[in-house]
Amino acid sequence: MTKLEELIQELCPDGVEIKRIGDVAEVGTGSSNGNEAEDEGEYPFFIRSQTVKAKNDYEYDEEAIIIPGEGGVGDIYHYISGKYALHQRVYRIHFTERSINTKFAYHYFRAFFKAFIMKKAVSATVTSIRKPMIQNFEMPVPPLGVQSEIVRILDNFTELTARKQQYSYYRDSLLTFDNSVPLIALAELCDIGDGLHGTPEYNDNGEYYFINGNNLSNGRIVFDAKTKRISSDEYEKIKIPFGETLLYSINGTIGNIALYNNENIALGKSAAYFTVTSDKLLLKYLFYVLQSGQTMSYFEKNLTGSTIKNLGLKTLRDYKIALPPLDVQNRLVEVLDNFDAICTDLNIGLPAEIEARKKQYEYYRDKLLTFTPAD
């Protein structure tokens, strides 16, 4: 019998009480419209995306769960303990009842809240979260000793993911420059376009793969048995002359990226290509810039489409990146290559372990967070 099983048997053998969030917590939004964000503020500023910005003043000093009311509805959660600021369309859940461990509630929300709001939805999609949705959500409240042990177990599962987030933070720091480094629009540095807006004639025995944004992963172009193929003749009709090129998903899932390495491919419309035309830009430097938090934040603000999000070519071409001298770009690439190998190389890095841990986490999370209600 595990320590957790012993605790449950000892402290709540007859089940646990189920409580409504509105009865045990304060639920509200922030007051900021987002224009006050700083580049290097002292306090975290939670907005309507996974990205956390900063401010030099704070609204709250507490332990809370943060859930954006729009954008990635039901998919984005933050846990905070301390001073922070909040966008006016982002919710805070601060527990006023001492019988609830906020970190335990955070794991429970991540496991079950999205399914709850989708079940209550009147349509197939939910575009925003409303305060009553959160207030009417119910969760089990086992004894604090049981909650703490569950938190300890689940936090261990998320440790690897946290390490990868640290790498991302370090990358973004390295790619942040002062005003002495010029900002240049990508249209001045690259030829930028997207793939075929239509359906080619497929050929199961074709020499060329017809790929889209979902074929881009961790810097590589990937194929599987479901990847469509086309013949050489069909390829000649739709080919795009690549060179120093990287590919980037712009429809549905935004931000998948891959370096072109002379693969036999033709491109569909959900992927854009960046072919470097300037001798002042290193392709690998651009590879890292396009993955940075600054870039992703800008792109998220400029997405179009209601159900399926799209990143337009004009947004890509107009986006300005910091362009340091080539020797600086080279040094940054060397450093980031080392980190990227740790994070993404399937042989020496973390992804396989992270994926295994993710599956374990989801399995044990759902098991650990399921309780028998008390009579």
N, C-alpha and C positions, 0 to 999 in steps of 0.2 A: 504494500500500500504506500502510495506517494505521500509526501507531506501535505499536498493539497487535499487529497482524499481524506487524510486523517483530520484535517481542519474542518472539512465539510461534514464529516461524520460526527465530529465533536460539537461544532458550533451551529449547524443548521440541518440536522438529520431529517426534519419534517418539511423541508422546503424553505423558500425565501419569499420575502414580501416584494410585490411589484409596485413601483411608484411612478406616477406621472411627473414628467420633467417640470411642468408648470407649477407643481406643488412643492418642489424641492430646490428650485434654482431661479435666479434672475435671468431673464432672456431679453436681450435688447441689441440695438445696433449702435454704431459709432456716430460721430457728428461731422467727420471730415468728408469733404467731397473729393479728396485725393490730390488736389493741387498743391498741398503743403509738403509733399514728400521731399526729402532731402537726399543728396547723394551719399552722405556719410553721417546721418543723424545718430543720436545717442540711443534712441529707443526703437524697437521693432514697430512697423506700421503695417497692419494686415489689410490687404486689398482683395479684389475679386479674382484672384488667381493663386497658383501655388507659390509665386514669387512673393517674398516678404520685403517691403521697402523700409524706409527709416524716416524718423522725425526727431526734432530736437526738443519736443515736448510730448507729454503723455496724457492720456485720459484716465487710465485705470492702473491700479497697482494691486494685483490679485492673481489667483490661480483660476484659469478658465479654459474652456474649449472654444475655438474659433471656427465658424463655418460661414463661408461666403454665401450670400443669398442668391447670387447670380454667377454664371461662369463655372463650368464643371460641376453642375448642380449635384450635390450628394457625393462628390468624389474628393473634395478637398477639405481637410481638417488640420487644425493646428492645436497644439497644447502649449499653454504659456503659464509661467509662474513668475510674476514680477510686473514691471511697468511696461505699458504698451499703448499704442494708439490704434484706432479702428476706423475704417471707411464706413460711410453711412449706409452702405448696402451689405455690410458684413455683420454677422451675429456673434455675440458673446454669450456663453452659458456659464454663469458663475453659481456654483452650488452653495446654498445657504444652510443646507442641512448637513451636520457634521458626520452623519453616518455614511456619507458617500465620498469615496476616494476619486478625485477628479480625473486622475490618470486612468483609473478603471473605467470611468464613464467615457473617456476619450476612446479607449479600445472598443467599448460597446457600440458607440456611435459609428465608428468606422466599419464595424461588422454588420450592423443591422439597420441603420437609419435610412440609407438610400432605398432599400427594399420597402421600407415603411412608407416613404413619401411617394414612391412609384405606385404602390398599391392603392393609395388614396387619390392618385391623379385621375382626372376626368378624361385625359387623352393619353396617347402613347408616349408623350414627352413632357417633361417638366422644365420650364424655362426659368423658374425662380422659386425660392423657398420663402414661405410666409411664417410669421411668428407663431401662429397657432399650430402649424405643423410640428414645430419644435416642442411647444408647450404640451401637446397631446401625445407626444412620443413617450412610451413607457419602458422602463428598464428594471431588471431585478436588482435588489439591494441585499446581497449577502453580508455577513459580518465583516467588519473592516479587516480582520486578519485574513479572511479568504480573499477579499479584494486585493490586498497587498501582495499576496503570493501569486495571484494571477498576473498582476502588473509586472512583477519580477520576471516571470516566465516569458511573457509577451515582449517585454522590453529587450530581453536577450535575443529574441528572434529578429528584432529590428535593428540590431547593432550594425550589421554589415551595410544595410541601406544608409544608415547615418554616416558611415565612413565615406560612402560614395558622395553623399551630399557635401561632406567636407572637401573632397576633391573638387567638386563643382564650385564651391565658394573660393577656393584657392585659384582656380582657373579664372574666375571672373575678376578677382583682385588683380591678377597679373595683366589682364586685358583692359584695365581701367587706367586712363592716362590724364595728365593735366592739359591745360589749354595750349601748351606749346606743340602738341602733336596735332597735325591737321586732320579735319574730318572730310572725307571724300565720298561722294555718292558712288554706290556700286556700279551704276551705269557707266561711270568714267573708267572703271577698272576691269569690267567683265562684259562679255556677251551673255545676256540673260534671256532665257525663253523657257517654254514648256513643251511637253510632248504632244502626240497626235490627239486631236479632238475628234475622235471617231473610233471605229473598230476596224482593224486590219483583217486581212484574210489569213486565218490561222492555218498552220500546217504542223501536225504532230511530229513530223520528221524534220522540221525546219532547223536551220543552223543558227538562227538568231532567237533570243528570248525577248518577248514583249513585256516590259516591266512597268510597274507603277510605283507609287510611294511606299506601298507595303513591302516592296522588295529591297528596301534600304534599311540597314540595321547596323549600328555600331561601327560606322565607317566603311561598311562593305556592301556590295550588291549580292543579294542572296537569291537562290532559285530553289524550287522544290518541284515535286511531281505535278503540282497544279499550275505551275507557271506556263503560260501559253507560249507557243513558238510560231515563227513565221519563216518563210523561205527567203532565199537571197534576192529573188526578184521583187518580193514584197518589201523587203528591207530597203532596196534601192529607191523605192517610191517615197518612203517616209523617213529616210535616214537623216540624222543631224550630225554634222562634222564635229566630233569632240576632240579635245586636246588635253590641256591642263584643265581638267573639268571635275567639278563635284556636282552631285545630284541631291535634291532636297525636296521632301514631300510637302505639298502645298494644298492638299485637298483632303478633308476628313481628319486624319491624323497629321498634325502639323509638326515638322521638325525632324523627321527621320532623315538621316544623312549618310552619304557614301561617297568615297573617292572613286572616280572612274579609273580602271586599270586595264584598258583595252579589251574589256569583255565584249562578246558578241551580243549586243543589245539594241533594241529600239525602244523609244520612250513613249509612255502614255501621258495623258494630260494631268494626272495627279502628282507628277513630279516636275520640278523645274531644274534647269541646268545652269551652272555658272562656269563659263569658260574664261579663264584669265587672259586678258588682252594687254595688260599693262606690265611693263618690266619693273614696276615699283611694288608689286604685290606678289607674295608667295601664296601658292594655292593652299598649303598646309596651314598657314596663318589664317586664311579665310575660313578654313575648315573649323578651326577652334572659335573664331569670332561668331560664326553663325550658330554655334551651340551655346553661346554665353547667355547668362540671365538677362543682360541688357538687351540683347537682340530679341530673345524670345518675348520679353515684356513688350517691346515695340511692336512686334508682329501680332501679338495677341490683341493689342489695341486697334489694329487695322484689319482684322478679319471681317469678311463679309459672309452672308448666307445665314439663314435662321436655323435650319436643322443640320445641314452638313456645312461645316465651316470651310472657307476658302481664303487663301492668301494670294492676292493679285500680283501680277508681274510688275505693275506700276509701283506697288509698295516695295517690292524687292529692289527695283532699279533706283528708287529715290532714297533708299536707306543709306545713311552715311556711317562709315566705319572709321575708327582712328587708324591712321596709316603712319606708323613710325618708320624709320630707315630700315633697309633690308637687313642690316646686321642685327638690329634689335629684334626684328621679326624672326630671324634665324635662331637667336638665343631663346626666345619665347617658345618656339616650336620644339627645340631640344628638350626644354624643361617639361612642356606639356605632353610631349610624346612619352616621356617616362611615366607620367601620371596616367596617361591614356592607356598605356600597356597594362598597368595594374588594374585599371577599372574595366577595360573592355576586351583584352586579349583572352580568348577562350581557353588557352592552354595555361597561362600563368596568372590570369587575373581573377576578379571576383564574380563575374556574371553567373557562372555555373553554380557557385556556392550560394549567391544571392537568390537565384531562381529556386534552388532546392530549399533554401531557408524560407522563401516566400510561400511555397506550397505547404511546408511544415507549419508556418505561422498561421496561414488561413485555416488549415485543418484543426490545429490545436486551439486557435482563437474561438472558432465556432463551438468546439467541444467545451472549452473552459467557460464560455460565456452563456451556456445554456443551463438553466436551473429549473427545478420543479417548483411551481408556485406553492406557497403555503396555503392551507385551507382557510 
